[in-house]
Amino acid sequence: MRFEFTAPLWEWPSRASWYFVTVPDEASADIREVPRPPRGFGSARVRVTVGGSRWTTSIFPDSNVGCYVLPIKKSVREAEGLGDEGDVRVALELLDV
């Protein structure tokens, strides 16, 4: 299962220098529907592509917004020239399905 979307990059208010992108409502709903092995914190393993960077990580449900959030590592932000804000084009592939 693969998703492509553009969403704003944002900094987690409780932890300076942790940056995330929120997975859109529809994609988050589709991901929740897929049966998969249980993982900590309700996370889901994904393969992510942003620009020329590709990595495997987990997305986590955010109960405040009802969507999954995707952490964007500092090395990716630097490699792709992402600032503290702005839109990020993401290709996300759900693993373990």
N, C-alpha and C positions, 0 to 999 in steps of 0.2 A: 504494500500500500504506500503510495507516494503522494506528496502534497507539495505544491509550490505556492508561495505567497510573499507579499511584501508587508512588513510591519515595522513600527518604530522601535528603535533600540532605547532601552530605559535602564536606569541604575536602581538597584534595590535600595530603598530608603533605609533599611535596617543595617545594611552592610555596604559601606562605601567600596567602590571599585568592583562590585559584582554587577554584571550587566546581563540583561535578558531581552528576549523578543517574545511577545505573547502570540501563541498559535491561535489563529482565528477561530471564532465560535464554531463554524460548520466543521472545520477540520478536527477541532477538539472533540466535538460530538461524535464524529466518525471514529476517532481513535478510541474513545471510551467504549464503543460498541464492539470492538474487536476482542474476542477471547484470547488471552495470553497468560503465560505463567505469572503468578503474583510476584511483585518486586517491592522493595522498600519504599515507603511514602507514596505508594500508588504510581510510581514512575513507570515510564515506558522507554525501552531502548530504541534509539534512532541513529540513522546515518544522516549527516547533515552536509550540505554544500552551500557555501557562501562565497561567491566569486570563484577564485581559484583554490580556496581552502576546502578540504573535506576531512571530516572526522566522525567518530562514533562517540555518542554521549547518551544521556537520558534527559527526557522532558519530565516535568513534574506538574501535578495538578495544583492550581492556585485557587483555593476556596473563595477568595475575595472576588475574583472575576469569573469563576466557573470555567476557565480555560486552562490548557497546559502552558507552561512557560519553558523556553529554551535558553539555557545559559550560553553566552557567547564569550569564549575565552579571550583573555588579553592578547595572546599571540595571534588569534584570528583578527581581532579588531585592528591590531597594528599591521598585519600583513595585507588586510583589505582596505586600509585607510579609513576605518570607521571612527568617527568622533564620539563624543559623549552622547550625542543625540543623532537623529536622522533615521531614515528608512533603510531597512535591510532586506534584500531579496534573498529568500531562503528556499532551498529544495530540501525536503525532509522525507526520509524513507523509514517507515515503521519496521523494526526488526522483531524477531521472535514470534512471527505470526504463522 
